[in-house]
């Protein structure tokens, strides 16, 4: 059956949305969400209803629902300019589009034969299908439980059967992270960062409950038999990969690495896996190295377009000799790739920002985790479901095998930051905003002060009045994590990008809108003096800067040789580039460009400012500098303080800098049994 939704054809059988020029394939949960919204016949669908209809009563967090709704919205926004889904604050969602039901194409269909969706002819079968599906699932679960009991099937992970053993198993002062364990479960390797930022690698003996430091300033993992540790470390600013023999404590250098890996994993026959990238503008790729033969092999080759994180984590299955790899897709989506050394076996896109994964020790199942929820994913089908929601941020996972019940190790992460107000005249400072959560990205224009914080549920915008923080309570269809934003000159509007679209939030009306009706794959967006939008996009394959003019609703390209974050002053465009350090300038009427500041790190795209011809930027080794674009003289105005995480803003009076200070990160290791 084909259904027209504001001119977009929904093919239920093919699970696609399409218009005259393109087709979008719907993910399973997104498809179920659309079916549920259609069946509601324009009525509000609550989150509880979505949990029942779309997630089959499985426990899911708000983030999963928000991401699925956002994915559906993104599919429609690529095909039509009309608003399809309405968020009803504190209640749920509803379909607000014009819907007609037909089995032939829109062009061939006579007007008098177009039947409105509000007739029950479509609604009832959908409900029956949903009810039948639920009944079938219940029967299947009952049969599975029965046969599991009769035949003592031990390799099934039952939903919501993850039980805490101790709280915590390991809890040193500071934080523990990046776990691995031996096949027998006798040794657990973990990394530890103390309150003075000193890093060590520990081995924990599960029989004696003692831990010993074996390495420092390293990333490491232990082999399944517990004989060796492979580790990466820096010596004289050079990245080196070596092995450490657990019993003899001898170290053996293997080879130099281009850049420090983010993950290591042992395989079979003295083979281990690691990832590397050639620069920050390239994605991580997975490699294998055999110690016996010194053979280095490239395992994955992700595209660098739209993806500079690449393959950042992986886990090896000692039973099937398969490697599971997490590939970054977007802030809300990840790809799970299952492969061996020779070929890719399966790959699945999950609507999660996967942070860690590990193979279950007894079956072909993966345990994956996003920010605070643990999921089980069937490697053969790609189906996944929640098995435990935790009340802390998850950092990494590891499995301890056992004859009866395997254990899952989870390292927690508690990040706390505060915003400090610094006086550039007398160098005094004091804490401006603090909580037990993270305070991020301060911004100031006119007399308006804003920042991002997680003090209420997840990331939200906050506004400060009389030094008191007030929540900007606007229901957005996505989380604001990893959002960089800009305030308008009068402080009345917030400009930010999400999923490649540019959004503007009106603080006076408590409402938001998408600035562009067409997806331009935008990322960094700034205002110009006329409140037009300077934005970067890599739609052409290379990051360039464009200008969107509101009055004419037109887009014009500003750069030809690269551009990432730009601001216009008089007749000049000042801008940074994505993969080259430096601040550049070009006349808006010419194509030639000149390098203005050579020692200008690319990380400045996040915060750099121009106020009355004074340019403010950050240098990693020293602190915050000012550069006069008329005289080209520069001065250090705030030395780099302890805990500085290069998030700051300069107040309009240019006498105060508000910067983010990272406080001590805490984290422990918890043990759960399946």
Buried (B, 14 or more C-beta within 10 A) or exposed (E): EBBBBBBBBBBBEEBBBBBEEEEBEBBEBBBBBBBBBBBBBBEBBBBEBBBBBBBBEBBBBEBBBBBBBBBBBBBBBBBBEBBBBEBEEEEBBBBBBEBBBBEEEBEEBEEEEEEEBEEEEBBEEBBEEBEEEBEEEEEEEEEEEEEBEEEEEEEBBEBEEBEBEEEBBBBBEBBBBBBBBBBEBBBBBBBBBEEEEEBBBBBBEBEEEEBEEBBEEBBBBBBBEBBBBBBBBEEEEEBBBBBBEBEEEEEEEBEEBEBBBBBBBBBEEBBBBBBBBEEEBBBBBBBBBBBEEEEEEEBBEBEBEBBBBBBBBBBBBBEBEBBBBBBBBBBBBBBBBBBBBEEEBBEBBBBBBBBBBBBBBBBBBBBBBBBBBBBBBBBEEBEBBBBBEBEBBBBBBBBBBBEEEBBBBBBBBBBBBBBBBBEBEEEEBEEBBBBEBBBBBBBBBEEBBBBBBBBEEBBBBBBBEEEEBEEEEBEBBBBBBEBBBBBBEEBBBBBBBBBBBBBBBBBEEEEBEBBBEEBBBBBBBBBBEEEBBBBBBBBEEBBBBBBBEEEEEEBEEBBEEBBBBBBBBEEBBBBBBBBBBBBBBBEEEEEEBEEBBEBBBBBBBBBBBBEEEBBBBBBEEEBBBBBEBEEEEBEEBBEBEEBBEBBBBBBBEBEBBBBBBBBBBBBBBBBBBB
